[in-house]
Structure formats: C-alpha cells, structure tokens
Amino acid sequence: MTDTPEALAEALRANDARPYGRQRTVTAEELAEAAEQFDDREIQVLALMDLMEAYEYDAEPRKAPVVFARILKLWDTHPDAFNEWARLQVFWRFKWVAAALRSTPDVPLEAIERWHGEMRTRYRAADHDLQPYYAQRFHLAAHTGTGEEDAFDLWATRPRARMSDCEACEIRTRARHHLRRGDDARALKEWQPVLSGENHCSEEPWTSHAEALLPQLRQGRLDEARSSHLVGYRGARGKSSTAMQISLHLEFCALSGNEPRGLEILAENRGLFDGHGDLLSRLHFLTGVELLTARLAALGHGELPAGGPAGGPWTVASLHDHVRAEAETLAARFDTRNVTTTVSDRRRARLARGPLVDQPLALGVRAAAVPSPAVAAEPRPLAEPVPEDFTALVVRARELRRLDHPDARTLWRTIADTVAADGYTHSEVPEVGPLPRLQADLAEDRAHQAFERGAWQSARTELHAAAELFEQAQLPGRALVMRTRAAVAHLGEDDAAAAGEDSAPDWAMLDEALRRADELPASAGEGDGPGIGPEDRLSILHSRTYAAYQELAGALPEPPADVAARFGEAVGAYHRESIRRALPHRIITARQYTADMAARQGRAAEAHTELTEVLEQVEREGLPWRAPRILMLLGQVAMVRDEAAVAVEVFHRGLAEAVRWGDDSFPYGPAYAMLGHACEHAGDEAGAARALSEAAARFDREGRAGDAAGVRVRLASVMRDSGRTGDAVAVLESVLLEADAAGFDERQRAQVRLDLARGLAGLEEYRDAAEEYLRLADEVADWEDQDIHTMVACEATAALAESGRWEAAEAARERALASHLKAPRADQVCAMLREFAQATMQAHGEGGVEGALARLAEADEVRERAEAEGHPVTVWYQRGAVHYERARVLGFGKRAEEALAEAEAAITAYGTGGGEGEEPRAEALRIAALIEGRSLGRTQAARARLAEGVRRCEGAGLPEAARILAALSDRLAAEAEQG
C-alpha cells in the first residue's frame, strides 16, 4: 500500500534493495506516479530519483532525460525538498543525461551541445568545478571523432573534482583513448589499477576487463586475457545494462578460438535482443554478435542453432544476416546525426578483425553441448612427401606403422580415401597383396584410432574384423596378432569395468596365442606368407607384456609374488627377443615398461637411470618421435623424486616434441594435467593455471567430461590459492553445470558447491554465497556424518548475516546450533557466533550492541558445554576471541570501562596459548590501549601497556606486530600533546 508518504517511502526502500531489471523499473514507475498524489515534494524527489536510477541501470537511459527535467523543475521551484544526498545527485546526474542524449541518434548534436551548456551554467552557479563538464565534451568528441585530442587535453589535464566520475571510470576513459590511438601497451598500463582490483565501482572492474580483452590478446598477455574473460563475464552476464560488455566477450571468443563459448554466452544473454533503450550499446552488441556469427559461418557452421531474438528459431547464418541489417541501419543513423562516418568506420574495422591466436586459448571453462567449430592446427609437414605411387604408399605406411611413426596416420588416411573413392580398382601386386589384406590394414588403423580415444569396444570390434580379413588373405600370423590385441584391448580402461568386463588378463588365451605362434612356420617379414614374421611374434609378446603390466599395476602396492613374477617373465622375454631380432623400437618399448614399473614400485632412481639411457638410445637409433612419451614418464619420475622444477622442464620438452611430430595419438590432456601439477608444486601458479586450463580443454575435445571436470576443480584451487578468487568462482560455476555429465557423486558435488560458496563469500557476494550454502545444507542434511551439516550451516549463517538477510540468518543460526548438538563443532560454531555479532554491529551500529552481546554470550555457552562434555575445542583461543570481540562491541557502545576489562581478559586468555597466542594477544593489547588511551584518556597507562607489548612481540619474533604497537604509542603521545 502507498496511500501515505510513509508507506511510499518504505516501498521506495524496498525497491532500492531489488536488483536492477524490469521488475525494479516497473515498480519505480508505479511509485513515481503514486508520489504525485501527495503534496510532499521531498517524497516526489526521491521517487523520481529512484525512477531515473532504474532507467539508467536497466538499459533505458533515453527515458532518463524526461525524468530529470521533472527533477530540475522541482529543484528550481522547491529547492528545500532536496536533502543533502538529493542535492548532490542533481549535479551528478547531469552526466547521465549527457550520456543518454549521446546514445540516442534521434537527438540532434545541437541539443546535446545545449545540454552541455546547461550543465556548465548550473555547475558554475553551484560553485562546482568544471572538470566533469569537460569530461562530457571529451566523450562527445570521442564519439563523433571530431576534435578528440584537444578535448582529451582539456579534460585530462584538469584535477579531479567532487562531481568527477569515480577514479576507476576515469581510468577506463583514459585507457579507451589510448586504445583508439592504437597504443595497446599504454592502455593496459593505464588500466592496471582497475584490472588488479585496486580501483573499483559499481561498473568496475567488469567493464574494463571486457574492454581490455583484445589488447591483452594482441600483446600476447594470454593469461591476463583468460582471467579478464572469466572475471569480466561473471560481472556482466544476465544484466540488461551490459550489452556493450557482452559484445566484447563475444568478440573475444570469436578471435581467441572459443566460438563454442561465444555461442553459449549468446544463448545466456539473448534477452539483450529485446533492449532498445540504449541504442549505442545495442549497436555494440549487434556488432559483437555479427562478428561471432561471421566467424562461425566462415568455419562452416552456418547451420548451427544460435540464440537470437524471441519469436523463432535461429541459425548462425540467419542470425548473422538479421543483426547485420539492423546494425548497418543503426550505425548510419548515428553517422547522419554526427555528420561523420566515425561510428560506421569503427564498426567496419571491428568486423574486419581476424583471429588473434594460432591455437584456441584454453579458458578453464567449457561451452556445454555446443559442437566445437575450432579448425584443426596446421599439420606438421611430413618427414618425406606422400608417395604418389599407390604401391609405394602402402609399403611406406606399413613400414612407418611398425616404427610407431606419427606420419603413418596421414598415409593410412590417404590410403583409406583412395580405396573408398568411386572407381577404385585393386591391383594385387605382391607388395600390396590381395584386397582383404589391405582392408585388414585399414581396420587395424581404425582400431588404433578407437583405442587412442578410449573407445576400447570399438577398437576390439575393428581388431576382430581385421583378424577375419587377414585370415581371408592367408596371413594367419597377422590374424593371430589382431586377436591377441583384442584380448587385451580393454585392460586398464575404466569403462571396461563399468561394462562388466573382467579386468584380469585371459592368460589361458594369451598362452595359447604364444603356443600357436610357435607352431606357425617362420616367414621373412610381416605379411610375407602364410607363416608368422618376427614382428608378428614380437607383437604377441608385447600384448603379453601389456597384460602383465596392467595386472601388476592393478595389484600395487603389495602385489602377489606370482603377478610380479609374471610381469618380469613377460617383459624379459619381450626385451630378449627384441635384442635378438635387433629391433631398436621394440627394445625401447620393453625398457619403457621396465622403467615405468620401477617408478610405480618406488624405485625412482632406477627408473630415472633407465629412462635417461632410453632417451639416449632413441636419439642414437634415429627414432626421435618416440621421445615425447619417454619424457612424460621421466617427468613423472622427477615428481616422485620431489624435483618439481625438473619435472616442469621435462614435461615442457615432452609436449613440445609431441607437437613437433604432430602426434595425434599423444595423450595431451593427461600430459597438460601433469604439467599443471608440477608447476603447482614448483610454485609457478600462473603456469599451473595455464596448463590445467589446456588440460581441461583437451579432455573436452576428447569427450572425457569426468576428467575435464576433475581438472577444473584442481584449476579452481590453484586460482583461489594465488588470490584469483573471481577466476576460481567462474571455473567452479562451470563445474557445477557439468557435474551430471562428469558423473560426480554427491560428495564430489557437495565439495564443489562448498568451494563455490566460500569463493563467493571471499568476493563479498554474500547473497549468492548464502544461496549456495543453503542448497548445500539441504543436500547434506541427511548424511550420516552430520558434522558436515554443522559446518555448512555455520558458514551459511555468516553469509546470510553479511548479506543483511537477518530473518534467514537467525533461522540458519538456529539450524547450526541444533546440528551442533548432534554433531559438535565447537570451534566453528563459536566462530560463527562471533561473526554474527560483528555483522550485527556493522548493520545496526549502537542499536546492535545488545544483540551482538547476546551472540557472544551464546559463544561462551558453546565453549563451556564443549569443555564440560569433553568435545574438541580450542579453549584458550575461543575464550580470548570472545573477550576480544566483546571489548570491541562494548567500546562501540561507549561502555569503555567494561570494554577495557574484556580486552584485558582477552590478553590473559591469549597468553595461555603459548607461541600461537602471541599474535592475537598483541592485537588484544592494541585494542586495550586504544580504549584506555582514547576513550578513557589514560595516555600514560596506555603507552606503558604498549611498551610492554612491543618488548614481548620482539621477543616472540613478531616484528610487524611490534611496529604496529610502537606506532600507536607515538600517535597517542601526539594526540595528547595536541589536545
């Protein structure tokens, strides 16, 4: 009800607590209309101010000038209706109107100039500095492209004034100017205080993070670009007033190889298509959409579905045509108004931009359920040209496959395309053999590809098909190899166990395969007749070694003697036969197995020596493409030996070699994950984040959602530990979205939600943090280990109190206390009650003293009960902390003597904590001295107390605490002299 000024004022306060958006704006319109029924001019002013603010932050700024005209009329006729806040707002909002006129192409330049004149006149009459006026002159010059340099100098050389934009926004304005002049480095240097979080406001740092994206990419500052996207998009998403920022994130995705992410962002913000209140921001948004859709279309994805305006389904191609037409028309309207082509010129320059990175920049988050349109990297040139003669091509492909050469894949693709082409006629020359043999080769290649992507069932199917075809080609040795490989294809695969496959090797089958191999007549080489060649027999020995390796690895750390012996026998036989046949690539493989198992069994020095020698052999034998996997294993051994820095260098070498040889089968996801782990242990948090982001992206491409999510959880931890909480929160939000696809169980999901809630609280986004805590509390409410519920309820209480949701906070506090009775966590409950007391004082001031004291009394009761019942509790700390907090509350309530007594009690309690208690004791002593010296006027006693504290801190090895206490003593002395 708004039938009285008091009721309307209460409704205005309630509306002010709502987030900006359509609901708040409609309510503000209704309240402004309702205010007209009263003669109370002050309530009319407040209602109009609320309406203008709603328009400003709901992307409806062009409606603001009309509201401000009504405000100015009241200002001229009833100046006494404006309180101090409203008087300041009148002059502040001149800038809002100037921006609104500038962003509306139907408003002539002459009208904008007249408004600038009005602003100048009003500012002078009110004795306000003209720096904000010159800022608006510069904004107009920058928009039209006329006289920008002179206007910049007139503004930027003037000192800041009371009505100036906040420092963060002025930094952004200067950085934008340098950016338009093409000076990326200077723009980023200007932006640094905002991007680092040192300067911020309601629009910052989100806006600057968006605008800094492309210069960061162009300067090669990829880690910073990744962070700016994660943090900046979180601040902008879902808000009707952030169309310009969203457009920059779309552009960034298009130019950093993250087109799928761009499509997801577009879908999340499709409501921006409905906004027509800020046409300049709309033009930015449409241009960003056009750039993204043009890039997707160029990659051949014009038919992908895309999020567009309401009213029908959209594809990338149709949405591109739609936004291009509207944006061109809108840009032309601005050009006509401005009498320049600046707006269209800048739009065309933006659309002409091409990708700024050679490879997609891994962001740490994924674009869910969107096919990746990323173009594959330019392939490495083959070691030698592809033979034009088909017979030579097949012979070379078989030779390279035997050597595990990565070029084999390209040759087999070429062969497959040739065989599948219309008009192919098979020529049974001896070197190629009959068609079934060639088809068997191709089935074997498909099996390799399936096995590399983890599709062991498909691999096994292809191997059996290859075996049948080799039988038809009268090559029983090759057929036996295929069946043996099929028998071990599932070993070590997690999906196999889930599908009910026996994880133990079928040794009877493997023994039978070896017996049959011994019975077959020997042939000169692989496929050289109806017998078995030396490579075929070694392939069977390799399968046995692989099976024994998987069996032993699964039985660690204390394997049965027969399992260990079987591995030793298998790898020994494989190694000896490889040496006898003088086949270096086989010898290297056998030694890799030996080194790997030595490392797994804790014999790191032995593994290191073996792998170092194997690397030397690889180079000596001219098999450098074998080095990447050996290097990755060597890096893991270095980690076991606590040589993280060495491991980082080795992992980098391994990845570089894999890229050099274009090895598509290389396990890039696990390799980058291991590199990230090594970087983390080596103290290189930026390197860890970079590697883990890449690992997650690689796992995404391979469809390994569980592995990707697990890496992202680790990535978020690294980001949080390095102080990048905003980045961590963005990653954790992404993990929660994909938790189902990743196969997370309830405990994994709960841990992610807990980490997310804590991250949000760390960002002081307490309302969102509280929502996550409450969801988590409901999820764990029925768990057997109820201490987790107690913990979560405590943290939820603190977040709710910090967010000002007092009724919900009280309910959560009761929930936490009730849970504590079932599953005690005395230390945490006491901490929660102290935080509740602090929040009460912050929110209610002197009126919150009694409520805060009541919470502290509860904390004492919780500690005393824990002591009496023998539950874990840090008695000295909890006693001291409550006394300390009570001293602060009483001091704020002007009950100085009581406050001093509590501070002294805190000093005594902390003093019983030994070395751990010295630092909090020093802080309690500081509070006691402040109360004693300032509130009670006992300067000398306070300084004596501080002198004793300084000596104690110096003796306890706390130089910073000693410095703080000494500085306070000096201030108290100076204050006493002055007063």
N, C-alpha and C positions, 0 to 999 in steps of 0.2 A: 504494500500500500504506500502511495506517495501523496497522501492528502494533507500532509503538514510539511513545513520546511524541515523539521527534524527528521521525519521519515524519509524525505527525499535525500537529505544529507547522508543518512545511513545507507540508502540504496546506492548513492554515489561511491561511498567507501567500499561497499560490497562489489560494485562493478570494477573498481580500481584493482581489486585483488584477482580479477579474472585475467587469463592470458589474452593477448591481443588476437583478434579474429572477428569473424562475423557476429558471433553472439554478443561479444562486448560492444561492437559498433552499433548493432540494432538497439541494444539496451540504452546506450548513450544517447541515441536519437530520441528514444522514448522519454528519457529523463530530462533532456533539454527541452522537449515540448512541455513536459509536466511542470517545469520550473516557471513557465510563462504565466501560470495561474496565480503566482504569488507576487506580492509587491516587494519581496525580499530580493534586492538587487544582488546581494552577495551570493545567494544560492544560485541565481541565474548565471553569474560569472563562473562559478565553479562547474555548473552543468555544461556550459558552453566550452570551458577549458577541457573538460573530460571528453566531450564530443570531438573537439579538434584533435586531441591526442589519439583518440580511437581511429579517426580518419588517417592520421599521419602514419600509424603503425599497422594499418590494415590495407595498405596499398591503395588508399583512396585520397591521396593528398590534393587532388584537384578540387575536392569539395571543401578543403580547409579554408581557402580564401573567403568564401561566403560566411563561414562561421566566424572567422577572425574579424570581418567587417562589423559583425554584430558586437563582438567583444570591444573593438575600438570605439564604437558608438557609446557603449556603456562607460568606457574609460573617459570619454570626453564629457559625458553628461553626469556620471555618478562616480567620480574617482574614489570616493570614500568606500565604495563597495568592494574595492580590491585590497585584500590583505597583502602582507609583505611578499608571500610566495607568488600571488597572482600578479603583483606589480612587476616582479622580475620576469614572469612568464610572458607578459605582454611584449616586452622588448626581445626576449629570446625567440619568440615565435614569428617575429618579422622574417627571420631566416627561413622558417618553414614555408611561409607564403612565397618567398622569392623562389625557393626550390620548386614549389608546386607550379608556379607560373612558368618556370623554365621547362618543366617536363610536360607541358601541355601545348602541343603545336598550334592550337587554335588561338592562343593568346599572342597578340602581336608583340614584336620587340619593343614598340613604343610603350606598351602597357607595362612591360617588365621594367623599362627604364624609369617610368613614372613611379613605379613601386620602390625602386632603389632610391629615388629622390625623396619619397615619403619617409623611407627608413632613415635616410640621412638627417632629414629635418627633425624627426621625432627623437633620434638619438642625441642630437645637439641640444634640443630643448630639455632633455632629461639629464644633460651633462654626462652622457656615455661616450666612451672613446669610439672612434670611427673604424677601428680595425675590422670589426665584423662586417661593416658596410663594404669595405674594400675587398673582403673575402667574397662577398656576393658578386661584386663586379668581376672578380677573377673567375668565379665559377661560370658566369655568363660568357666571358671571353674564351674560356677553355671549351665551352660547349659549341660556340659558333666558329671557333678557330680564328677569331679576329682580335688582334692586339693582345694575345695571351701573354707574351713575355713581359710587356710593360705592366699589364695588370698583375702579373705574379710579383714583380718587384714592388709595386705599390702596396701589395698586401703583406708579402713575406718579410719585408724589411721593417714592418711595424711591430712593436711589442704586443704581446697578448694582453687582452683586457677582460673585464668582468664578463662581458657578453660574448666573448670569443667562443668558438666551438671548443670542445674538450681537446686536451693535448693529443689524445690518440687520433681523433678525427683530423686534426690539423696535420699530424704526421702523415696520415693517409693521403691528404690532399697534396702535400709536397711530393710524396713518392709518386703519385699519379702523374704529376707534372714531369718529373724526370723520366718516367716511363714513356710518356708521349714523345719526349725528345729522343727516345732510343737509348737511354742510359740505364740499362738494367742494373748494373753494379751499384750505381749511386742510389737508385730507387730502393734496392734491397738494404743498403746501408741505412737509408732514412727510415725504413720500415722496422729495423731491428728491435727498437724498444717495444713496439706493438706485437710483433711476431713472437717475441720472447715472453710476453705476458706482463712486462713491466708497466706498460700503459694500457688501459682498457676502459671500456664504457659499455653502454647497452648494445652498441653495434660492433664493438671491437672486443677481441681480435678477429671475429668471424669474417668481417668484410675484407680486412687486409689479407688474411690467409687466402681468401679466394682470389684477390687481385694479384697476389704475389706468385701464383702458381706457374704461370708461363715464364716470367723472368727467372724463376728458380730452375725450371727445366732448361731454359736457354743457357744459363750459367753453369749447367752441369751439377747443380746442387740437388741431386735426386732425393737424398734422404730428407732434406727440408721440404721438398715438394710433396713427398709422401705424407709427411706429418701435417703439412698445411691442408692437404686434402682431407685427411682423417678428422682433424680438429675443426677445420673450417666448415666442412659439410654438416657435422653434428650441430653446429650453431645455427646453420641456415635452414636445414630441412624442415619442411612442413609449415613454414611461416609464409603468410601471404605477402609480406613486405620484403622478401628476399629474392625476388625474381632475378635481379641482376647477379647476385652471388651464385644462385643455382646455375645460371647460364655459364658462368666461368668454370664451375665444376664440370658441367657437360663438355665444355671446350677442352678442359684439361684431360678428361677421359678420352676424347677423340684424338688428342695429339700425343698421348702417352701410351697408346696401345691397349687402352682399357675400355674399348667400346661396349662390352657387355655391362660393365659397371655403369656406364653412361645411360644405357637403356633402363637399368634398374632405377637410377636416380630420376630419370624422366617419369617413370611409372609412379614413383613415390610422390612426385610433385606435379602431377597432371592437373591438379586444381588451379595451378598458376595460369592455365589457359583461360580460366574464367575471369581473371582480373583485368580490368580496363581502366582502373583509376589512376595509374601512373604509367603513361604511355612511353616515357623514355625507358623505364625499367622493362616494360613489356617488349620494346624493340630489342633491348639487350637479350632478354630471354628467348625471343623468337630466333634471333641470330645464333645463339648458342645451340638451340635445337636444330637449326638448319645446318650448322657445321657438323654436328654429331651425325645427323641422318645422311648428309652428303658423304661423310667418311664411310659409314656403314654400306651405303649403296655402292661406293667405289670398290669395296671389298667383296661385292657380290651378294649382299644381304638385304637387298631392297624389299624382299617379301617377308622379312621377319615382322611379327606383330610389334607395335610400338604404342606407348601411352600417349594419347592425343586428347583433343577437346572432347567433351561429352557429346553424345549423340550418334556414335557409330564406331565400328572397328576401324583401326588404322594400321597400315603397314609403314615400314620405314620410308618407302618411296612415296606413298600418298601423303604422309605427314610432311615430308620434305617439300613437296610441291605446295602444300597448303600454307606452311609457315613462310616460305619464300615469297609467295604472292602478297601476303599481309605485311611482311616486314619491308618489302620494297616500297609498298604504298606508304607505310608509316614513315620510313626514312625520307621519302620525297616530301612529305608534309612538313617535316622539320626543316628540310633544306629550303623549302619555299618560305617558311616563316623567318628563317635565319638569314636568307639571301646569301647563303654559301652552300657549298656541297660537302662540308666537313662531315656531317653525320653519315651520309652515304659513302663517302670516301673511306671513313674508318670502318664502316660495316664491310665494304668490299675487301679491305686489307685483312680484316679478321677472317673472312671466309676463304681467303687465298692461302692461309697458313696450312703447312703440311706437318706431318708427324715430326716431333722433336727428339725422339729417341729411336735407336736402332732396334731395340727389343722392348717388348711390353714392360713397363715399370710395375713391379710387384707392389701391391698396395697393402697387403696384410689382411684385406677383407675380400670377399668374393661376391660376384654377381650371380645370385641364385637363379637357377632354372632358365638361363639365357645361353644359347649356343655361342661358343667363343668364335668371333669372326676374325681373330688375330691371324695375320698372314705369317706363315712359317718363315723362319730366318733363312736368309740366302744360304744355300748349301755350300759346304766346302768343296772346292774343285777336287775331282778325283785324282788319285795318285798318278793315274795314266788315263788316256782317253778311253771311252767305251768302244770296244771293238765293233767295227761296222759289220764284219762277217759274223753271221749268227753262230756258226760252229765255234769260232774263236771266242765269242761272247759266252757261250755255255761253258766251255772249258775253263775260261778265266774265272767265271762265277763259282764253279766248283772248287777251284784252287783257293780262291780267297775265302770261301766258307770254311774250308779245312783249317785255315790260318786264323779264323775269327777276325778277319779284316773288315772294318766297317764299310768299305766300298762294296762288299758283296751284296749288301741290301739294295743298293742302287742298281746293280747289274741284274739281280733277280726281278726287280720291278720292271726293268726294261724287257726281260725275257717274258714275264707274265703278260705284259701289254702286247707283245708280238704274237704270242700264242693265242691270245683272246681276240685278236683282230680278225675282221672278216677276210676271208681268202687265205688264211694261213694254211700252208701245206707242209706237213712234217717230212723232213728228209732224214732217213735212217742212216746217216753216215756213222761209222764206228765211234767217232769221238763224242757224238751226241747220244747215240743209242736209240732204241725204239721210243715211241711216243709215251707209253706207260712210265718209262724211266724218267722222262722229262717232267711228266705230270707228278710223279712221286717227288722229284726235286722241289717242285713248286709247292706241293703240300707240306713238305718239310720246312720250307721257308715260312709258310703261313703259320706253322706250329711254333716256330721261333718267335714270330711277332706276337702270337697269342700269349706265349709264356712270358714274354717281356712285359706285357701289360697286365699280368696277373690272372689271365683267363685260362687257368690250367685245364679246365674241362674241354674248352675249345682246342687247346694245344694237344690234349690226348686224342681227341677225335681226329685231328689232322694227322697225327703220328700213325694212328691205326690205318687211316686211308693211305698214307704213304707206304706203309708196310705191304698192304694189299697190292699196290701198284708196282712196288719193287719185286714182289713175287711174280706178277704177270711179266715183268721184264727179265725174269730168270736171274734175279740177283738176290739169293737167299741171305747172303751176309748182310746186305743193306737192310733187308726186311727185318732181320733179327735185331739190328741196331735200333730201328724205329720202335719195335715192340718193347725193347728193353727201356728205352727212354720214356715210353708211355707208362711203363710200370712205376717209374719214379717221378713222373711229372707233378704229382700232387704233393709230394713230400715238402714240408716246410711252409705250405700255404695255409693260412688261417681259414680261408673259405672251405678248404677240403674237410677240415674237422667239423665245421658247421654243417656241411652237407652229409655228414655221417661216414666220411671216408676214413679208413684205418690209417693212422699216422705212422704206423710201423712198416718198415720195408718188407716186401714179399721176398724173403731170402730164398725160398724154395724156387721161385720163378727166376730170380737172378742167378742162382747156382745152375739152374737148368739152361739158362741162356749161355752161360760161360761154357758148360759142357757141350752144348750144340756148336758153339763157335769153335771149340777144339776139334769137333768131328768134321767140320766143313773143310774141304780142301783149300789150301792157301792159294791166293791169286796175287798178281804183281801189285795191284793197287785197288783203290776204291772203285767198285763197279767194273772191274776188268775181267769179268767172267762169272761163272756160276759158283764161285767159292767165296772166300772171305779175305779181304785185304787187311794189311797191317793196321791201317787207320780204323777199319771197322772193329777189329778186335780191341783196339785201344778205346774206342767209343764205349764198348760194353764194360771194359774195366773202369772207365770214367763214371758210367752210371752206377756201378757198384760202389765206387768211392763216394759219389754224391749221396747215395743212400746211407752209407756208413757214417758219413759226416752229419747228415740230418739226424740220424738215430742217436749219435753221441751228443750232439748239441742239445737235443731234447732231454737227455738224461743228466746233464750237468746240474749241479757242481760235483755230485758224487755218483758217477756212472758205474754200473756193474762192470766187473772185470771183463766179461765176455764181449760187452759192447765196445769197450775201449780197445780190446784186442782185435775185434773185427775191423775197426777203423784203421788200426795200424797195419793189419794184413792187406786191406784193400788199397790204401794209399801207397803202401810199399810196393805192391805188385804193379800198380799203375806207373809208379816212378821208375821201377826197374825196367819194365817193358819199353817205356818211353826212351830211356837211355839206350837200351839195346837197339831200338829202331832209329836212334839218332834223330829224334823229332823234338826240336827245342820248344815249340809251342806247347807240346804235351808235358815236357819236363817242367816248364814254368807253371802250368796248371797244378801239377802234383805238389810242387813246392808251396804254392799258394794255400792249398788245403792244409798242409802241414803247419805253415805259419799261422794261419787263421785259428786252428785248433789249439796251438800253443798259447796264443793270446787269450782265447776263451778259458783256458785252464790256468791262467795266471802266470804263464811263463813268458812275460813280456820281453825280457832281454833276449831270449831265444828267438821269439817271433821277430823282433827288430832286426837281429842279425840275419835271419833267413830272408826277410823281405828286402833288406838292403842289397844282399847278394843277388836276389832275383831281379831287382831293378837293373843292376849292372849287367846281368845276363840278357835282359830284354834289349838293352842298347847294343850289346855285343853281337847279338844274333839278328839285329835289324828288325825287331818286332815292336817298334815304339807305340803302336796303337794298343798294346797290352798294358801300358804303364798306368792309365787312369785308375783302374780297379786296384792295382797293387798299391798305388799311392793312397787311395782311400783307406785301405786296410792298414797301411803304415801310419796314417793319421790317427786311426782308432787305437793303435798300439801306443802312440805317443800320448794319447789321453789317459790310457791305463797307467802310463809311467808318470802322470802328472806333469807332462810337458805341453801345456795348452798352447803356448806361443808357437812351439814347433809344429803342433798339430794344425794350427791355423794355416801356417805356411804350406804344409804338405797338402792339406785339403784344397787350398787355392791352386796349387800346381796340378792336382788331380782333375779338378774341374776345368782348368784351362786346357789341359791335354785332351779331355773329352770333347770340348768344344772344337779344338783344333782338328780332331779327327772326325768330327761330325758323327759321333757315335750315338745314333738314336736309341740304342738299347741300354745306354748308360743310365743308372738309377739316379737321375738328377735330384728328385725330391728328397730321398734319404741323404744324399751327399750334401745338399744345402742344409738340411736339418742338422747333420753332424758338424758342419762348418759353424752354424749358429751356436751350437752347444759349446764348441771350442772357443769361439770368440767371447762368449759369455764368461767362460772360466778364465780367459786371458785378460778380462777387464775391458774388452772392446765392445761396449754396449751398442754403439751405432752399427758396428759390423755384425753383431748378433742379430739386431733387428732387421738389417738388410738381408742377411742370409735366411733367416726364418721366414720373412715375407716371401722371398723367392721360393723357398721350400713349399710353403702353403700353395702358392700359385701353380707350382709344378704338380703337386698332388691333385689340385683341382682339375688340371688338364687331363690327368690320368683317371679321373672319376673316383679317386680314393678319398671320399668325404671324411671318413673317420680319421685318417692320417692328417688331412688338412686341418681339421678342427683341433686335433691334439697339438699340432704345431702352433696354431693360433693362440691356444691357451698359454703355451710357453712364451710366445711372442708378446702377449699382453703383460706377462710377468716381467719380462725384460724391460718393456717400455715403462711400466709402473716403477720399477726399481731405479730407472735412470731419470725419474722425475717427469716423464711424459705421460701424465695420467690421462689427459684428454685422448691421446692416441690409443692408450690401453683400453679405455672405455669404448671407443669406436670399434676396436677389434672384438672385444667381449660381446658387444651387441650383435655383431655379425655371427659370432659363435653360437649364441643362443638361438638365432634364426635358423641355423643349420643343425641344431642339436639332434633333431629326429633323424635327418639323413645321415648324420655321423654315427648313429647308433649309440648315443650316450645313455648310460643308465642313470637312475635317479640321483645317485651320489655325484656323478660327474656333472650333471646338470645343476645340482644344488651348489657345487663348488664354483661353477662359472657364475651363477647368479649372485653368490656371496661376494666374489671378486668384483663383479659389476657394481653391486650396491656400495661396496667400500670405495670403489673408484669414483662413483657419482658423489658420494659424501666428500671425498677428497677434493672434488671440483666445486664443492659447496652447492651442488644441485640437490639440495636436501629433499625436496618434494619427490623427485624421481627416485632418489635413493630409498626413501621411505616406502615407496610403492614396491620396489624390488625386494626390500626386506620383508614386507608383509606377505608378498607372494611366496617368498622362501619360507617364512614361518608357517604358512599353511601347508606347504609341501612336506616339511619335516615334522609336523605336529604329531604324526602317528609313528614316527621312528622309535625303535626300541631305545636307542641311546639319546635320551631326552636332553642331555646336556647341550647338544647342538641347538635344540629348540630354545633353551635358555639363552644361549649366546646370541642367536638371531633376534630374539625378542628384545634383548638389551640394546642391540645396535639399532633396531627399528625404533625403539623409544627415543634414543638420542636424535636420530634423523628427523623424526616427527616433531620433536621439540624445536630443533633448529629451524625447521620449515614453518614454525608458527601454527601448526595444526594441533592445538592444545588438547582438544577433546580426544582426538585419536591418540595423542601421546599419552594421555592419562590411561586410556584403555590398554595401550601397549605396555605401560609400566606395570599395571596390574597383572597382565599376562606374563610378563617377565618374572615378577615376584612369585606368582603361582607356580610357574615352571621351575623356579629356583628351589621351591620346597620339595619338588620331586627329584630334580637333578641339580644339586647345588653347584654354583659357580660364583662363590662369594666375591672374589676379586673383581670379576666383570660386573656383577650386579652393583657393587659399591661404586665402581667407576661410572656406570650408567646413572646412578642417582646423583653423583656429583655433577655430571654433565647436564642432567635435568635441572639442577639448581642453578648452574651457570646460565643456561638458556633462559630460565625464568627471570633472572636478574637483567639479562640483556634485553628481554622483551618488555618487561614491566617496570624496570627501574626501581625506585624506592617502594613502589606498590607491590613488588615481588619479594620483598625481604622475608616475610613470614612464610610464604610458600617455599622459598629456597631453603630456609632453615628446617622446614618440615621434611624436605627430601634428605637433607644431611642427617637429620635425626634417624631417618629410616636406614641410611647407610651405616650408622653406628650400630643399629639393632641387627642388621645383617651380619656385620663383623662379629659382634658379641655372640650371636647364635652359632656362627660357624666355629668360633673358639670353643664354645661350651659343648658342641656336638662333635667336635673333632674333625670337621671338614677342612679341606685345604684353604688357607687364606694367609696372605702376607700381612701379618698383624701390624708390624711397625709401619709399613708403608700406608696401609689403609687408615690407621689411626692418625698418622701425620697428615695425610691428604685431606681428611675430613676437617681436622682442626684448621688447616691452611685455608680451605675453601670457606669455612665458617668465618674466619677472620676477614676475608675479603667481603663477604656478604654484610657482616656487621659494620665494617668500615664504610661501605657504601651507604648503609643505613644510619650513618652518623652516630654509631654507638662505639666510640673509639676505645674506651677502657675495656669493654668486653672483647672488642676485636683484638686488642693487644694481648689480652690473656690467651685468646685462642691461637694467635701467632706464636706465642711463647710455648704453648703446649705442642704446637706442630714442630717447633725446633727440638724440643725434648724428644718427641716420638721419633723423628727422623734420626736423631742422634743415636738411637738404639739399633739402627740398621747397618752399622759398620761402614765399610767403604762405599757401598751402594747408596747409603743415606746421605752422604756428604753434599752432593749437588742439590737435591731437594731441600736439605737443611739450609743451605746458603740462600735459596730462594725464599724460604720461610723467614729467615733472618732479614732479608731485604724488605719484605712486607712489614715486619715488626718495626724496623727502623723508619719506614715511611709513615706508619701510623703514629709512632712515638714522636718523630721529628716534626711532621706537618700538622697532623690532626690534634696532637696534644701539646705541641710547642716545646717539647723537651729535646732541644737540638743536641745538647752536650751528651745526654744519655744515649741518644740515637747514634751519635758519632762514635761513642765508646763501644757500643754494640757492634757497629760496622767494623771498627778497627780489629776487634776480636775475630770477627768473621773473616776479614782479609787474611789475618795470620793463619787461621785454620784452613782456609782454602789453599793458601800457598803450601802449607804442609801436606795437604791432601793431593797436590798435583792438579789443581783446578785454577790455572792462571786467568782464564776468561771470567770465571765467577769472581775471583779476587779483584779483577779490573772493574767489573760492574759495581761491586760493593764500594770500592775506593772512589769511583766517580760519583756515586750517590752521596757519599760523605762530603765530597767537595761541593756538590750542589746545595746540600743542606746548609753548609757553612756560608756559602754565598747568599743564600736566601735569608739567613739570619742577619747578615750584615746589612742587607738592603731593607729589611723590614723591622 
